[in-house]
Amino acid sequence: MHVTAIDVDPRAAHMAFVQFSLLHIPATVIVGNSLTLETREYWFTPAHILGGWSRKLAASAAAAPEASAPVAPVATPGVPTQPVPAERPLLQLSLF
């Protein structure tokens, strides 16, 4: 497990860095804005450095296939593919 934590507030990022370091969790703590992809500082925990996680993550990213075209959804037998009627409200956890 490797953690990547991003926060705008430097104080929260520093607190996360201390907790991850004390618990010996390999992590990258970033001070920045995840919505605008702005980064100001990177902090690597000792477990990240001692475990060689920079190399492991780079190898994993190189081995991952590139996302090309979106995959079309597969039709499941017995499940209708029509959208839900408009008069029925959609809920986040609606099962039926």
DSSP file (Angstrom, degrees, kcal/mol; ACC not computed):
  #  RESIDUE AA STRUCTURE BP1 BP2  ACC     N-H-->O    O-->H-N    N-H-->O    O-->H-N    TCO  KAPPA ALPHA  PHI   PSI    X-CA   Y-CA   Z-CA
    1    1 A M              0   0    0      0, 0.0     2,-0.4     0, 0.0     0, 0.0   0.000 360.0 360.0 360.0 136.1    0.0    0.0    0.0
    2    2 A H        -     0   0    0     23,-0.1     2,-0.4     2,-0.0    25,-0.2  -0.999 360.0-146.9-132.5 136.3    1.2    3.5   -0.9
    3    3 A V  E     -a   27   0A   0     23,-2.4    25,-2.5    -2,-0.4     2,-0.5  -0.858  10.6-170.7-107.5 135.8   -0.6    6.7    0.1
    4    4 A T  E     -a   28   0A   0     -2,-0.4     2,-0.4    23,-0.2    25,-0.2  -0.970  15.1-175.5-120.9 113.2   -0.7    9.9   -1.9
    5    5 A A  E     -a   29   0A   0     23,-2.5    25,-3.4    -2,-0.5     2,-0.4  -0.915   5.2-172.5-114.6 134.1   -2.3   12.7    0.1
    6    6 A I  E     +a   30   0A   0     -2,-0.4     2,-0.3    23,-0.2    25,-0.2  -0.987  11.0 162.9-126.9 133.3   -3.0   16.2   -1.2
    7    7 A D  E     -a   31   0A   0     23,-2.1    25,-2.2    -2,-0.4     6,-0.1  -0.995  36.4-143.8-148.6 148.2   -4.2   19.2    0.8
    8    8 A V  S    S+     0   0    0     -2,-0.3    -1,-0.1    23,-0.2    25,-0.1   0.854  86.6  76.4 -76.1 -36.8   -4.3   22.9    0.3
    9    9 A D     >  -     0   0    0      1,-0.2     4,-1.9    23,-0.1     3,-0.2  -0.657  69.7-153.9 -81.5 119.0   -3.5   23.7    3.9
   10   10 A P  H  > S+     0   0    0      0, 0.0     4,-2.5     0, 0.0     5,-0.2   0.844  94.5  58.6 -61.0 -32.6    0.2   23.2    4.7
   11   11 A R  H  > S+     0   0    0      2,-0.2     4,-2.2     1,-0.2     5,-0.1   0.918 107.0  46.1 -64.0 -43.0   -0.6   22.6    8.4
   12   12 A A  H  > S+     0   0    0     -3,-0.2     4,-2.2     2,-0.2    -1,-0.2   0.888 112.3  51.3 -66.5 -38.5   -2.9   19.6    7.5
   13   13 A A  H  X S+     0   0    0     -4,-1.9     4,-2.4     2,-0.2    -2,-0.2   0.902 110.1  49.1 -65.0 -40.4   -0.3   18.2    5.1
   14   14 A H  H  X S+     0   0    0     -4,-2.5     4,-2.3     2,-0.2    -2,-0.2   0.895 110.1  50.8 -66.3 -39.4    2.4   18.4    7.8
   15   15 A M  H  X S+     0   0    0     -4,-2.2     4,-2.2     2,-0.2    -2,-0.2   0.907 111.3  48.5 -63.8 -40.5    0.1   16.7   10.3
   16   16 A A  H  X S+     0   0    0     -4,-2.2     4,-2.8     2,-0.2     5,-0.3   0.902 109.9  52.7 -65.2 -40.4   -0.5   13.9    7.7
   17   17 A F  H  X S+     0   0    0     -4,-2.4     4,-2.4     1,-0.2    -2,-0.2   0.918 109.6  48.3 -61.2 -43.8    3.2   13.6    7.1
   18   18 A V  H  X S+     0   0    0     -4,-2.3     4,-2.7     2,-0.2     5,-0.2   0.929 113.3  47.3 -62.9 -45.6    3.9   13.2   10.8
   19   19 A Q  H  X S+     0   0    0     -4,-2.2     4,-2.0     2,-0.2    -2,-0.2   0.931 113.7  46.7 -63.7 -46.2    1.2   10.5   11.2
   20   20 A F  H  <>S+     0   0    0     -4,-2.8     5,-2.9     1,-0.2     4,-0.3   0.889 114.2  49.2 -62.7 -38.7    2.3    8.6    8.1
   21   21 A S  H ><5S+     0   0    0     -4,-2.4     3,-1.2    -5,-0.3    -2,-0.2   0.932 111.1  47.9 -67.1 -45.3    6.0    8.8    9.2
   22   22 A L  H 3<5S+     0   0    0     -4,-2.7    -1,-0.2     1,-0.3    -2,-0.2   0.839 114.6  46.3 -65.2 -32.6    5.2    7.6   12.8
   23   23 A L  T 3<5S-     0   0    0     -4,-2.0    -1,-0.3    -5,-0.2    -2,-0.2   0.391 111.6-122.7 -89.3   2.8    3.1    4.7   11.5
   24   24 A H  T < 5 +     0   0    0     -3,-1.2    -3,-0.2    -4,-0.3    -2,-0.1   0.912  55.0 157.7  55.1  49.5    5.8    3.8    8.9
   25   25 A I      < -     0   0    0     -5,-2.9     2,-0.4    -6,-0.1    23,-0.3  -0.903  46.3-122.2-102.9 125.9    3.4    4.1    6.0
   26   26 A P        +     0   0    0      0, 0.0   -23,-2.4     0, 0.0     2,-0.3  -0.547  53.2 152.7 -68.0 122.8    5.0    4.8    2.6
   27   27 A A  E     -a    3   0A   0     -2,-0.4    18,-2.2   -25,-0.2     2,-0.5  -0.991  46.0-143.3-152.1 154.5    3.4    8.0    1.4
   28   28 A T  E     -aB   4  44A   0    -25,-2.5   -23,-2.5    -2,-0.3     2,-0.5  -0.994  22.3-162.3-116.4 120.2    3.8   11.1   -0.7
   29   29 A V  E     -aB   5  43A   0     14,-3.3    14,-2.5    -2,-0.5     2,-0.5  -0.916   7.8-166.1-107.6 124.7    2.3   14.2    0.9
   30   30 A I  E     -aB   6  42A   0    -25,-3.4   -23,-2.1    -2,-0.5     2,-0.8  -0.930  16.6-149.7-116.7 130.0    1.6   17.1   -1.4
   31   31 A V  E     +aB   7  41A   0     10,-2.3     9,-3.4    -2,-0.5    10,-1.5  -0.882  61.6  84.3 -93.4 112.6    0.8   20.6   -0.5
   32   32 A G  E    S- B   0  39A   0    -25,-2.2     2,-0.6    -2,-0.8     7,-0.2  -0.979  81.9 -72.1 175.7-175.1   -1.4   21.8   -3.3
   33   33 A N  E  >> - B   0  38A   0      5,-2.4     5,-1.2    -2,-0.3     4,-0.9  -0.923  26.2-164.1-110.3 117.2   -4.8   22.0   -4.9
   34   34 A S  T  45S+     0   0    0     -2,-0.6    -1,-0.1     1,-0.2     5,-0.0   0.698  88.4  57.0 -74.8 -18.0   -6.2   18.8   -6.3
   35   35 A L  T  45S+     0   0    0      1,-0.2    -1,-0.2     3,-0.1    -2,-0.0   0.889 118.7  28.5 -79.2 -40.0   -8.9   20.6   -8.2
   36   36 A T  T  45S-     0   0    0      2,-0.1    -2,-0.2    -3,-0.0    -1,-0.2   0.424 104.7-124.2 -98.3  -0.2   -6.6   22.9  -10.2
   37   37 A L  T  <5 +     0   0    0     -4,-0.9     2,-0.4     1,-0.2    -3,-0.2   0.763  58.1 151.8  60.2  29.0   -3.6   20.4  -10.1
   38   38 A E  E   < -B   33   0A   0     -5,-1.2    -5,-2.4     2,-0.0     2,-0.4  -0.771  23.4-171.5 -88.3 130.8   -1.4   23.1   -8.6
   39   39 A T  E     +B   32   0A   0     -2,-0.4    -7,-0.3    -7,-0.2     3,-0.1  -0.973  19.4 170.7-125.1 141.1    1.4   21.7   -6.4
   40   40 A R  E     +     0   0A   0     -9,-3.4     2,-0.3    -2,-0.4    -8,-0.2   0.733  67.7  14.0-113.8 -39.8    3.7   23.6   -4.1
   41   41 A E  E     -B   31   0A   0    -10,-1.5   -10,-2.3     2,-0.0     2,-0.4  -0.991  54.8-154.2-142.0 147.0    5.6   21.1   -2.1
   42   42 A Y  E     -B   30   0A   0     -2,-0.3     2,-0.4   -12,-0.2   -12,-0.2  -0.979  11.6-171.3-118.2 134.8    6.2   17.3   -2.1
   43   43 A W  E     -B   29   0A   0    -14,-2.5   -14,-3.3    -2,-0.4     2,-0.5  -0.995   4.9-161.8-126.6 126.9    7.0   15.4    1.1
   44   44 A F  E     -B   28   0A   0     -2,-0.4   -16,-0.2   -16,-0.2    -2,-0.0  -0.921  18.8-130.0-108.4 131.3    8.1   11.7    1.0
   45   45 A T     >  -     0   0    0    -18,-2.2     4,-1.8    -2,-0.5     3,-0.5  -0.343  25.4-110.6 -72.8 158.9    7.9    9.7    4.3
   46   46 A P  H  > S+     0   0    0      0, 0.0     4,-3.1     0, 0.0     5,-0.3   0.868 120.2  56.5 -58.0 -35.8   11.0    7.7    5.4
   47   47 A A  H  > S+     0   0    0    -22,-0.3     4,-1.7     1,-0.2     6,-0.2   0.855 104.8  53.2 -64.8 -33.0    9.1    4.5    4.6
   48   48 A H  H  4>S+     0   0    0     -3,-0.5     5,-2.3   -23,-0.3     6,-0.4   0.929 115.0  39.7 -64.3 -46.1    8.7    5.7    1.0
   49   49 A I  H ><5S+     0   0    0     -4,-1.8     3,-1.0     1,-0.2    -2,-0.2   0.926 117.0  47.3 -72.7 -45.8   12.4    6.4    0.6
   50   50 A L  H 3<5S+     0   0    0     -4,-3.1    -1,-0.2     1,-0.2    -2,-0.2   0.820 112.2  51.4 -67.0 -30.2   13.6    3.3    2.5
   51   51 A G  T 3<5S-     0   0    0     -4,-1.7    -1,-0.2    -5,-0.3    -2,-0.2   0.483 108.4-122.0 -85.8  -2.4   11.2    1.0    0.6
   52   52 A G  T <>5 +     0   0    0     -3,-1.0     4,-1.8    -4,-0.3     3,-0.3   0.862  54.6 156.8  67.6  35.8   12.3    2.3   -2.9
   53   53 A W  H  >< +     0   0    0     -5,-2.3     4,-2.7     1,-0.2     5,-0.3   0.759  63.2  63.5 -70.9 -24.7    8.7    3.4   -3.7
   54   54 A S  H  > S+     0   0    0     -6,-0.4     4,-1.9     2,-0.2    -1,-0.2   0.937 108.7  42.4 -62.3 -44.0    9.7    6.0   -6.3
   55   55 A R  H  > S+     0   0    0     -3,-0.3     4,-2.3     2,-0.2    -2,-0.2   0.903 114.8  50.4 -67.0 -42.7   11.2    3.2   -8.4
   56   56 A K  H  X S+     0   0    0     -4,-1.8     4,-2.1     1,-0.2    -2,-0.2   0.911 112.2  46.4 -63.8 -42.9    8.2    0.8   -7.7
   57   57 A L  H  X S+     0   0    0     -4,-2.7     4,-2.3     2,-0.2    -1,-0.2   0.873 111.8  51.2 -68.7 -36.7    5.7    3.5   -8.7
   58   58 A A  H  X S+     0   0    0     -4,-1.9     4,-1.9    -5,-0.3    -2,-0.2   0.905 111.6  47.4 -66.4 -40.5    7.6    4.4  -11.9
   59   59 A A  H  X S+     0   0    0     -4,-2.3     4,-1.8     2,-0.2    -2,-0.2   0.882 111.9  50.7 -66.8 -37.8    7.8    0.8  -12.9
   60   60 A S  H  X S+     0   0    0     -4,-2.1     4,-1.2     1,-0.2    -2,-0.2   0.894 110.4  48.8 -66.6 -40.3    4.1    0.3  -12.2
   61   61 A A  H  < S+     0   0    0     -4,-2.3    -1,-0.2     1,-0.2    -2,-0.2   0.856 111.7  49.8 -68.2 -34.2    3.1    3.4  -14.3
   62   62 A A  H  < S+     0   0    0     -4,-1.9    -1,-0.2     1,-0.2    -2,-0.2   0.837 112.2  47.5 -72.5 -32.2    5.3    2.2  -17.2
   63   63 A A  H  < S+     0   0    0     -4,-1.8    -1,-0.2    -5,-0.1    -2,-0.2   0.685  89.7  99.3 -82.4 -18.6    3.7   -1.2  -17.1
   64   64 A A  S  < S-     0   0    0     -4,-1.2     2,-0.1    -5,-0.1     3,-0.1  -0.484  81.4-114.0 -71.4 134.7    0.1    0.0  -17.0
   65   65 A P        -     0   0    0      0, 0.0     2,-0.2     0, 0.0    -1,-0.1  -0.389  32.7-106.7 -68.1 146.2   -1.6    0.0  -20.3
   66   66 A E        -     0   0    0      1,-0.1     2,-0.7    -2,-0.1     0, 0.0  -0.486  30.3-116.3 -71.2 140.6   -2.5    3.4  -21.8
   67   67 A A        +     0   0    0     -2,-0.2    -1,-0.1     1,-0.1    -3,-0.0  -0.699  45.6 166.1 -78.8 113.9   -6.2    4.3  -21.7
   68   68 A S        -     0   0    0     -2,-0.7    -1,-0.1     1,-0.4     3,-0.0   0.689  53.4  -3.4 -95.3-103.8   -7.2    4.5  -25.3
   69   69 A A  S    S-     0   0    0      1,-0.1    -1,-0.4     0, 0.0     2,-0.0  -0.634  83.8 -96.5 -91.2 149.7  -10.9    4.6  -26.2
   70   70 A P        -     0   0    0      0, 0.0     2,-0.4     0, 0.0    -1,-0.1  -0.371  41.8-115.5 -63.8 144.2  -13.6    4.2  -23.6
   71   71 A V        -     0   0    0      1,-0.1     3,-0.1    -3,-0.0     0, 0.0  -0.648  25.6-120.9 -84.3 134.2  -14.9    0.7  -23.3
   72   72 A A        -     0   0    0     -2,-0.4    -1,-0.1     1,-0.1     2,-0.0  -0.488  36.3-100.8 -72.1 142.4  -18.6    0.2  -24.2
   73   73 A P        -     0   0    0      0, 0.0     2,-0.4     0, 0.0    -1,-0.1  -0.349  34.4-123.1 -65.2 144.3  -20.7   -1.3  -21.4
   74   74 A V        -     0   0    0     -3,-0.1     2,-0.3     1,-0.0    -3,-0.0  -0.742  22.5-121.1 -90.5 132.1  -21.4   -5.0  -21.6
   75   75 A A        -     0   0    0     -2,-0.4     6,-0.0     1,-0.0    -1,-0.0  -0.570  22.6-146.1 -74.0 130.3  -25.1   -6.0  -21.7
   76   76 A T    >   -     0   0    0     -2,-0.3     3,-1.9     3,-0.2     2,-0.0  -0.837  24.8-109.0 -96.6 131.4  -25.9   -8.3  -18.8
   77   77 A P  T 3  S+     0   0    0      0, 0.0    -1,-0.0     0, 0.0     0, 0.0  -0.349 102.2  16.0 -61.0 135.4  -28.6  -11.0  -19.6
   78   78 A G  T 3  S+     0   0    0      1,-0.2    -3,-0.0    -2,-0.0     0, 0.0   0.380 100.7 106.8  85.4  -3.9  -31.9  -10.3  -17.9
   79   79 A V  S <  S-     0   0    0     -3,-1.9    -3,-0.2     2,-0.0    -1,-0.2  -0.936  70.6-127.2-110.5 121.0  -31.0   -6.7  -17.1
   80   80 A P        -     0   0    0      0, 0.0    -4,-0.1     0, 0.0     0, 0.0  -0.345   9.1-154.2 -66.8 146.5  -32.9   -4.0  -19.2
   81   81 A T        +     0   0    0      2,-0.0    -2,-0.0    -6,-0.0    -6,-0.0   0.423  59.0 110.1-100.7  -0.2  -30.7   -1.5  -20.9
   82   82 A Q  S    S-     0   0    0      1,-0.1     0, 0.0     3,-0.0     0, 0.0  -0.440  75.6-104.8 -73.2 149.7  -33.3    1.3  -21.1
   83   83 A P        -     0   0    0      0, 0.0    -1,-0.1     0, 0.0     3,-0.1  -0.267  42.7 -88.9 -69.3 162.3  -32.8    4.3  -18.9
   84   84 A V        -     0   0    0      1,-0.1     6,-0.1     2,-0.1     0, 0.0  -0.496  53.6 -97.4 -69.6 138.0  -34.9    4.8  -15.8
   85   85 A P    >   -     0   0    0      0, 0.0     3,-1.1     0, 0.0    -1,-0.1  -0.211  28.3-122.2 -56.9 148.6  -38.1    6.7  -16.5
   86   86 A A  T 3  S+     0   0    0      1,-0.3     4,-0.1    -3,-0.1    -2,-0.1   0.770 106.8  63.8 -66.4 -27.4  -38.0   10.5  -15.8
   87   87 A E  T 3  S+     0   0    0      2,-0.1    -1,-0.3     1,-0.0    -3,-0.0   0.693  90.1  76.1 -73.8 -15.5  -40.8   10.4  -13.3
   88   88 A R  S <  S-     0   0    0     -3,-1.1     2,-0.1     1,-0.0    -4,-0.0  -0.853  87.9-127.7 -95.5 120.1  -38.8    8.2  -10.9
   89   89 A P        -     0   0    0      0, 0.0     2,-0.5     0, 0.0    -2,-0.1  -0.392  18.0-126.4 -70.3 142.8  -36.1   10.1   -9.0
   90   90 A L        -     0   0    0     -4,-0.1     2,-0.3    -2,-0.1     3,-0.0  -0.770  25.3-165.8 -89.3 129.6  -32.6    8.8   -9.2
   91   91 A L    >   -     0   0    0     -2,-0.5     3,-1.2     1,-0.1     0, 0.0  -0.818  29.1-119.2-112.1 155.0  -30.9    8.3   -5.9
   92   92 A Q  T 3  S+     0   0    0     -2,-0.3    -1,-0.1     1,-0.3    -2,-0.0   0.896 113.0  32.0 -62.1 -41.5  -27.3    7.7   -5.3
   93   93 A L  T 3  S+     0   0    0     -3,-0.0     2,-0.3     2,-0.0    -1,-0.3   0.037  83.2 143.5-106.3  26.2  -27.7    4.2   -3.7
   94   94 A S    <   -     0   0    0     -3,-1.2    -4,-0.0     1,-0.2     0, 0.0  -0.500  24.9-178.0 -69.0 127.8  -30.8    3.2   -5.6
   95   95 A L              0   0    0     -2,-0.3    -1,-0.2     1,-0.0    -3,-0.0   0.725 360.0 360.0 -97.8 -26.2  -30.6   -0.6   -6.4
   96   96 A F              0   0    0      0, 0.0    -2,-0.1     0, 0.0    -1,-0.0   0.352 360.0 360.0-127.6 360.0  -33.9   -0.9   -8.4
